[in-house]
Amino acid sequence: MKFRVLLLLALFLAAIPAIPLQAQQGLLLLEKGSVKVIGPERTRLLRKPGAKMALHAKDRVQTGKDTTVKIKIKGKPEIIELSSRSFFRMGKITRQTSSISLLTGKARFKIQGKLKKKSKRKRFQIRTVTALVGVRGTDFVVGASNTQTSLLTISGTVSLAPVNMPDIEIEVPANQASTVQKNSTPTAPVEVAPKMRAQILKADSPKAFRIVKFGEAVKPEEVRKENEKKKKEEEEEQKKEEEKSPQDKEGEPKPGDEKGPGPEGKEGPGMPGEGEEDEGGIIGPGSEGKPGDDEGPGGPGMMMGPEGEEGGMMVGYADLERGTMRGVEGSEGGVTLSKEGEEGGRMVGTE
């Protein structure tokens, strides 16, 4: 009887289909230093320069001391450059939008291409402990800690808003900077001199933003009124576009007027970066690393701690999907993940 039960159990387990592998959402390249990737099903420590590793949804990345890491979002012209002692998390990646979290540390984001003009969605969104950052196509730097998020726009325009007041969103133009303190509104954007911009770009820590003399925090009601005015203007403009008569559009080129029977050219449909491409062609040379090359001697139990505030402080980490918070203790010796209250989450978004 017992043998028959075991046989039936074995047949039942054999009939269960294999769990599919998680889809790759990004590719990580270690340029120097060390980096730890913590995922739902694996933990790996990379120490060899040039090592690569595929990133999946909800993977967390912790960089060590004197470390530089590049992450390329799969199928998109979007590159993230992480500095030392940074704590990063992959979020939701779709064909049109990308969402990630930067708990602590400093990172540069190079987001190429733009969404359609009528789209209200931000192409790339970043959440930090204190702010939301959003962009449609630009180049910018973010420095994050458990109490403050600072932003420097290199090109284009980036939006910045507190996590607890997402409607208080301001725009930070090129060569300007703003910061969001915990439980406060963003500061008015200020011009940053070329020498200071170069220092921030070169620096290995979010402390580089201390050289900027930020403006005063904006007044919530004034920002709300201004944003409401912009929203109405955009809605009116969109309405006019939709009300255009067919005669107004007769002058627009029609499909087939200039194209022959051959294959579709660059004008064809699709998002920038859509389709297969050589992952190593943008972020660095080399091929995909082998599983044996990825794991270092540290093993799954070892954790590297990102640099927190002076003296080591508890940092709250916002879980985008579940709404829970985790904490990372910033210390030289290591890092401990622990639950944190909901307060302390900030959002960062790019325009």
C-alpha positions, 0 to 999 in steps of 0.5 A: 500500500505504501509503495503504491502511494509513493508511486502515485506521488512520483507520477503526480510530481513528474506530471507538473510542468517545469517552472519557466525561467524568469525573463531577462530584464537587464544586463549587468557589467562589472567594470571594477570593484565588487558587486552582489546580486540578490534575487528570489532564487539566487545570490551571487558575488562578482569580483572579476572586472568584465564579469556580466550577469543577467538581471531579472525582475526584483533583483537587488544590486549592491555595489562595494567600495571603489566599484563601478557597475553598468546596467543596460535595460534589455531591448532599450537604449537605457543605461544606468551607471552605479557608483560605490556603495549603492543599493539598486533594485530592478522594478517593472520593465515593459516595452514602453516604460521602465521603473527602478528603485535607488535606495542609497548611493549615486547613479547616472542615468542615460535615457535615449529616445522619447515617448510620443508627444501625446503620451502622459506616461514617463518613459523612465521612473526612479523611486528613492526613499524620499522622491520620485524622478521621471523622464522621457529622454535625457541624461541626469545624475541622482544621489540618494540617502535615507533622508535626502534625494538630489538631482542634477540634470545634464541634458533634457528635462527631469521631473522631481516630486516628494514620495508623500506629495507626488502632485508637487512635481517640478521640472529641473532643466539641463545644467540645474539641480534640485533636492528633496529632504524628507517630509519636504517639497523639492527646492527651486532648481538652481544653475550649477557651474560647469566645474561643479557639474564635472565634480559631481559626475566624477565623484563616487558618492552622493556626498558630492551634491554638498557643493551645490547651494540649493534654493528654497523649498517650493510652496505646494499651493503655487506648484499645484496651481502651475501644474493645473494650468499646464495640464489644462493647456496640454488638454486643450492642445490635444483636443485641437489636434483631435478636432483637425478636419481630414482636409488639414491632414491631406498634406501629410505623406501617405503610406506607399507614396515614397516607399517601394515594395521592399522592406520597411525602412527606419520609419517603420513602427516600434519603440526605440531600441525594440528588438534584439541587439548586442548587449555588449555593444553598448555597455562594454565588450565581451560575451555573457559570463558563465555561471561558474564565473559569477559566484565569488568566494563570499557565497550566498550568506555574504552581504555588502553594505551600501554607504549610508549616513555618517556613523551608519544609519538605518535606511528604508527601502520602498517595495514598489509592488507590495507597498512594504518597506525594507531597511538597509543598514549602511556600514562598512562591515556589512548590511542587514535587511530588515522591515521598516515602516511605511514612512520614509519612502520617496519617489524620483521620476524623470520627465 
